[in-house]
Amino acid sequence: MKWTLAILTVVLFFMAAGSLVERREASPPEVAAAEPPPPAGLEDLQAGLRLLEAGDYDAAQPPLLRAAASPEATLAEEAREGLLTCERELLTLGLLESVPEALREGDLARARHLLAEVPEASKLHEESQRDLAALSSLAEGLGKMEEPSRLEVLRHVRALADEHPRASQLVEALHPRLEAELRQLRDAAHRSFERDPESAEELARRGLSFAPAFGEKSSLVLVDLQAIVDRFEALPPAPAAPPPGSSAARTEPGIALALRAFDGERFEEARKFLWDVGNHGSNAGARQEASRLSVAVAEFLPDFQSGMTALRRGEADEAIEDLTRAEQTIETISPGGALRGRLRQQLSLLHVGQGKAAAELGMPREARAHFRAALELEPDNLEAKLGMAATKSRKKPR
């Protein structure tokens, strides 16, 4: 009986287990929770930002435009910021492409203007950042020079090629223009050699200073310029230049024009003539004389102008003091010129006026000093002679 119950229990257990397995197999499988779809425009945004980071601004714009239309406000705002960055960087690249063209034409002002237009927030990729730094450095250096010629612009551009590889392409494009500029220098040197070999040699040496701009390339123009220098060095020694201040040095036409303008009180015109002779005079003596006269004129003008101002205000003592210094300086500029004659006459009148005033105040010694100064400036001044006689006969009260 016990064995029968045990067998029956085992059978019932296996029947129950089988029934449980059948129910589990028959029940429908559990469905996994579905993941939410990505926000609309996310893939476009990510693609656009990758292209933006790589510096491919044109390719970055279409996906960013699509992302900017996304209903997700945050995503659309990020896409719009990316589009603004694209526009800014494309503007900067366009400006950088225009700068070399301006430099090729020697138009420094336009090149500097273009560089000034580069957005301050620009985040160019590394290569373009180097180009920007190179061109900005070039413009800053040339800005410190007065009226740089195209040759100087070309030489400075060439100097950037070693540090900035992309500048080499610009230099290659500049070679024909550089060659043309040097041909003009060579022709000018040839034309002026017989008349003024010294100036011709200076032109030739100036052209040779641009030889490094050709790098490894040779130029027949440079050979011609070197031949002009060699020809000059083979000339016999020139006679000594006339010393500054001599009549020979003053025969330079530019100096004569400067002195004529000076005597006519056209001081700026005189200074321009002197500057021109000082830099381009036909001989060393004339250039030195022009430089000396320029310094003297610069010393003369402040005293002359302040003296005339004091004269207009009726401040006789100040006018005499300033105009006396001016008269002493003018003796080194144009001692026999009309301006010195007018200035001495004006000083003589001032001394006579001050002498009369001192005599009326009972100060004969001061009066005679003024009359004496007037006679030194203008020996035939009748009023000064009468004043001297009157104050000399007057005795001091006891």
C-alpha positions in Angstrom: 0.0 0.0 0.0 2.8 2.4 0.9 4.6 1.7 -2.4 1.3 2.4 -4.3 0.9 5.8 -2.6 4.5 6.8 -3.4 4.2 5.9 -7.0 0.9 7.8 -7.3 2.5 10.9 -5.7 5.4 10.9 -8.2 3.1 10.5 -11.1 0.9 13.4 -9.9 4.0 15.6 -9.4 5.2 15.1 -13.0 1.7 15.7 -14.4 1.5 19.0 -12.6 5.0 20.1 -13.8 4.1 19.2 -17.4 0.9 21.2 -17.1 2.8 24.3 -15.8 5.3 24.1 -18.7 2.5 23.9 -21.3 0.8 27.0 -19.8 4.0 28.9 -19.9 4.7 27.9 -23.6 1.1 28.8 -24.5 1.2 32.3 -22.9 2.1 35.2 -25.3 5.8 36.5 -25.0 6.4 39.7 -23.1 6.9 42.7 -25.5 10.1 44.8 -24.8 9.6 48.6 -24.2 10.3 50.5 -27.4 13.0 53.3 -27.3 11.8 56.8 -28.2 12.9 58.1 -31.6 15.8 60.7 -31.7 14.7 64.4 -31.9 14.0 65.6 -35.4 17.2 67.2 -36.9 19.7 65.7 -34.4 21.6 63.8 -37.0 21.7 66.9 -39.3 23.0 69.0 -36.4 25.7 66.5 -35.5 26.8 66.2 -39.2 26.8 70.0 -39.6 28.9 70.5 -36.5 31.4 67.9 -37.6 31.9 69.7 -40.9 32.1 73.0 -39.2 34.8 71.7 -36.9 36.7 70.4 -39.9 36.6 73.9 -41.5 34.3 72.8 -44.4 31.9 75.7 -44.0 30.1 75.4 -47.3 29.3 71.7 -46.7 28.2 72.4 -43.2 25.5 74.8 -44.1 22.9 72.4 -45.7 22.6 70.0 -42.7 22.6 73.0 -40.3 19.8 74.6 -42.3 17.7 71.5 -41.9 18.5 71.2 -38.2 17.5 74.8 -37.7 14.0 74.0 -38.8 13.6 71.3 -36.1 10.6 71.7 -33.7 13.1 71.1 -30.8 13.9 74.7 -29.7 17.3 73.9 -28.1 18.5 71.9 -31.1 17.3 74.6 -33.6 19.0 77.3 -31.6 22.3 75.4 -31.7 22.0 74.9 -35.4 21.4 78.6 -36.0 24.5 79.5 -34.0 26.4 77.1 -36.2 25.0 78.8 -39.3 26.2 82.2 -37.9 29.6 80.7 -37.3 29.7 79.5 -40.9 28.8 82.9 -42.3 31.4 84.6 -40.2 34.2 82.2 -41.2 33.3 82.4 -44.8 33.4 86.2 -44.7 36.8 86.0 -43.0 38.2 83.6 -45.7 36.8 85.8 -48.4 38.6 88.8 -46.9 41.9 86.8 -46.6 41.6 85.9 -50.3 41.3 89.6 -51.2 44.2 90.8 -49.1 46.9 89.1 -51.2 45.3 90.6 -54.4 45.5 94.1 -52.8 49.2 93.5 -51.9 50.0 92.4 -55.4 48.7 95.7 -56.6 50.8 97.5 -53.9 47.5 98.9 -52.4 48.5 98.8 -48.7 45.5 100.9 -47.6 43.0 98.5 -49.1 44.9 95.5 -47.6 44.8 97.0 -44.1 41.1 97.9 -44.5 40.2 94.3 -45.5 42.1 93.0 -42.5 40.3 95.4 -40.2 37.0 94.0 -41.4 37.9 90.5 -40.2 35.4 89.6 -37.4 37.1 89.6 -34.0 35.3 86.4 -32.9 36.6 84.5 -35.9 37.5 80.8 -35.1 39.2 79.8 -38.2 40.9 76.4 -38.5 44.7 76.4 -37.7 46.0 76.9 -41.3 43.8 80.0 -41.9 44.6 81.4 -38.5 48.3 81.3 -39.5 47.5 83.1 -42.8 45.6 85.7 -40.8 48.4 86.2 -38.4 50.9 86.5 -41.3 48.9 89.1 -43.2 48.1 91.1 -40.1 51.8 91.2 -39.2 52.6 92.3 -42.7 50.1 95.1 -42.7 51.2 96.3 -39.2 54.9 96.4 -40.4 54.1 98.3 -43.6 51.8 100.7 -41.7 54.9 102.0 -39.9 56.6 102.9 -43.1 55.9 106.2 -44.9 54.3 105.7 -48.3 55.8 102.2 -49.0 56.4 101.5 -52.6 55.2 98.3 -54.3 58.7 96.9 -54.2 58.8 97.3 -50.4 55.4 95.6 -50.2 56.6 92.7 -52.3 59.8 92.3 -50.3 57.8 92.1 -47.0 55.4 89.6 -48.5 58.3 87.5 -49.6 59.8 87.5 -46.1 56.7 85.7 -44.8 57.0 82.7 -47.2 59.5 80.8 -45.0 57.2 80.9 -41.9 53.9 80.6 -43.7 53.8 78.0 -46.5 50.7 79.3 -48.2 52.4 82.6 -48.6 54.8 80.9 -51.0 52.0 80.7 -53.6 51.5 84.4 -53.2 55.2 85.1 -53.7 55.2 83.0 -56.9 52.4 85.1 -58.3 54.3 88.2 -57.4 57.5 87.4 -59.3 56.3 88.8 -62.6 55.3 92.1 -61.0 58.5 92.2 -59.0 60.5 91.7 -62.2 58.5 94.5 -63.9 59.2 96.9 -61.0 63.0 96.1 -61.1 63.1 96.6 -64.9 61.8 100.2 -64.3 64.5 100.8 -61.7 67.1 99.4 -64.1 65.9 101.6 -67.0 65.9 104.7 -64.8 69.5 103.9 -63.6 70.7 103.5 -67.2 69.1 106.8 -68.3 70.6 108.8 -65.4 74.1 107.2 -65.3 75.8 109.7 -67.6 74.2 112.7 -65.9 74.3 111.6 -62.3 76.2 108.3 -61.8 75.8 108.5 -58.0 72.0 108.5 -58.2 72.1 105.7 -60.8 74.2 103.6 -58.4 71.7 104.2 -55.6 68.8 103.1 -57.8 70.7 99.9 -58.8 71.6 99.1 -55.2 68.0 99.6 -54.2 66.9 97.1 -56.8 69.6 94.6 -55.7 68.2 94.7 -52.2 65.2 92.8 -53.5 67.3 89.9 -54.7 66.2 87.6 -51.7 62.6 88.0 -52.9 63.5 85.7 -55.9 64.6 82.9 -53.6 66.4 80.3 -55.7 65.3 81.9 -59.0 67.7 83.9 -61.0 66.8 87.2 -62.7 68.6 88.8 -65.7 67.4 92.2 -64.3 69.5 91.6 -61.2 72.5 90.9 -63.4 71.9 94.2 -65.2 71.6 96.1 -61.9 74.8 94.6 -60.6 76.6 95.7 -63.8 75.5 99.3 -63.1 77.0 99.1 -59.6 80.2 97.6 -61.0 80.4 100.4 -63.6 80.0 103.1 -60.9 82.7 101.5 -58.7 85.1 101.6 -61.7 84.7 105.3 -62.1 87.7 107.6 -61.1 87.1 109.3 -57.7 84.8 112.3 -58.0 86.1 115.8 -56.9 85.2 116.7 -53.4 81.7 118.0 -52.9 81.4 121.7 -51.9 81.1 122.1 -48.2 77.7 122.9 -46.7 76.9 126.6 -46.6 79.2 127.4 -49.5 77.9 129.3 -52.5 78.6 126.2 -54.7 76.3 124.1 -52.5 73.6 126.7 -52.7 73.6 126.7 -56.5 71.4 123.6 -56.3 68.1 124.7 -57.9 66.0 123.2 -55.1 67.8 125.2 -52.5 67.5 128.4 -54.4 63.7 127.8 -54.7 63.5 127.0 -51.0 65.3 130.3 -50.0 63.0 132.3 -52.3 60.0 130.7 -50.7 61.5 131.3 -47.3 62.0 135.1 -48.0 58.4 135.2 -49.2 57.3 133.7 -45.8 56.0 130.5 -47.6 57.6 128.4 -45.0 55.9 125.0 -45.7 56.8 125.3 -49.4 60.4 126.1 -48.4 60.6 123.0 -46.2 59.3 120.8 -48.9 62.0 122.0 -51.3 64.6 121.4 -48.7 63.3 117.9 -47.9 63.4 117.1 -51.6 67.0 118.3 -52.0 68.1 116.6 -48.8 66.8 113.2 -50.1 67.4 113.6 -53.9 70.0 116.3 -54.3 72.5 116.0 -57.1 75.6 116.0 -54.9 76.5 115.3 -51.3 77.3 119.0 -50.5 73.8 120.1 -51.6 72.1 117.4 -49.6 74.1 118.3 -46.5 73.3 122.0 -47.0 69.6 121.2 -47.4 69.6 119.2 -44.2 71.4 122.0 -42.3 68.9 124.6 -43.6 66.0 122.4 -42.6 67.2 122.3 -39.0 67.8 126.1 -39.0 64.3 126.8 -40.4 62.8 124.5 -37.7 64.6 126.6 -35.1 63.6 129.9 -36.6 59.8 129.3 -37.0 58.7 129.0 -33.3 60.5 132.3 -32.4 59.3 134.1 -35.4 55.7 133.0 -35.0 55.5 133.7 -31.3 57.2 137.1 -31.8 54.6 138.1 -34.5 51.8 137.0 -32.2 53.2 139.1 -29.3 53.5 142.1 -31.8 49.8 141.8 -32.8 48.9 141.8 -29.1 50.9 144.9 -28.4 53.3 143.1 -26.1 56.5 144.9 -27.3 59.0 143.4 -24.8 58.0 139.8 -25.7 58.0 140.6 -29.4 61.5 142.1 -29.2 62.8 139.1 -27.3 61.3 136.5 -29.7 62.0 138.3 -32.9 65.6 139.0 -31.8 66.2 135.3 -31.5 64.6 134.7 -34.9 66.8 137.4 -36.5 69.9 135.7 -35.1 68.8 132.4 -36.6 67.8 133.8 -39.9 71.4 135.0 -40.4 72.4 131.3 -40.8 69.6 130.8 -43.4 69.3 133.8 -45.7 71.5 136.6 -44.3 71.0 138.9 -47.3 67.3 137.9 -47.9 64.3 140.2 -47.9 62.8 138.5 -44.9 65.8 139.4 -42.7 65.6 143.0 -43.9 61.9 143.3 -43.0 62.6 141.6 -39.6 65.4 144.0 -38.8 63.3 147.0 -39.8 60.4 145.8 -37.5 62.8 145.3 -34.6 64.2 148.7 -35.1 60.7 150.2 -34.9 59.9 148.3 -31.8 63.1 149.5 -30.1 62.4 153.2 -31.1 58.9 152.9 -29.6 60.2 151.4 -26.4 62.9 154.0 -26.2 60.4 156.8 -26.5 58.2 155.2 -23.8 61.3 154.9 -21.5 62.2 158.6 -22.1 58.8 159.8 -21.2 59.0 157.8 -18.0 62.2 159.5 -17.1 64.5 156.5 -17.7 67.1 157.8 -20.1 69.5 154.9 -19.7 66.9 152.4 -20.8 65.8 154.7 -23.5 69.3 155.0 -24.9 69.7 151.2 -24.8 66.6 150.9 -27.1 67.7 153.7 -29.4 71.2 152.1 -29.7 69.7 148.7 -30.5 67.5 150.4 -33.2 70.6 152.0 -34.8 72.5 148.7 -34.8 69.6 147.2 -36.8 68.9 150.2 -39.0 71.9 152.7 -38.9 69.9 155.4 -40.9 67.0 155.4 -38.5 66.4 159.2 -38.0 64.1 158.8 -35.0 66.6 156.6 -33.2 69.4 159.3 -33.8 67.1 162.1 -32.5 66.2 160.0 -29.5 69.9 159.3 -28.7 70.7 163.0 -28.9 67.7 164.0 -26.7 68.4 161.5 -23.9 72.1 162.3 -24.0 71.7 166.0 -23.3 69.2 165.4 -20.6 70.8 165.4 -17.1 69.6 163.4 -14.2 67.9 165.4 -11.5 69.8 165.9 -8.3 
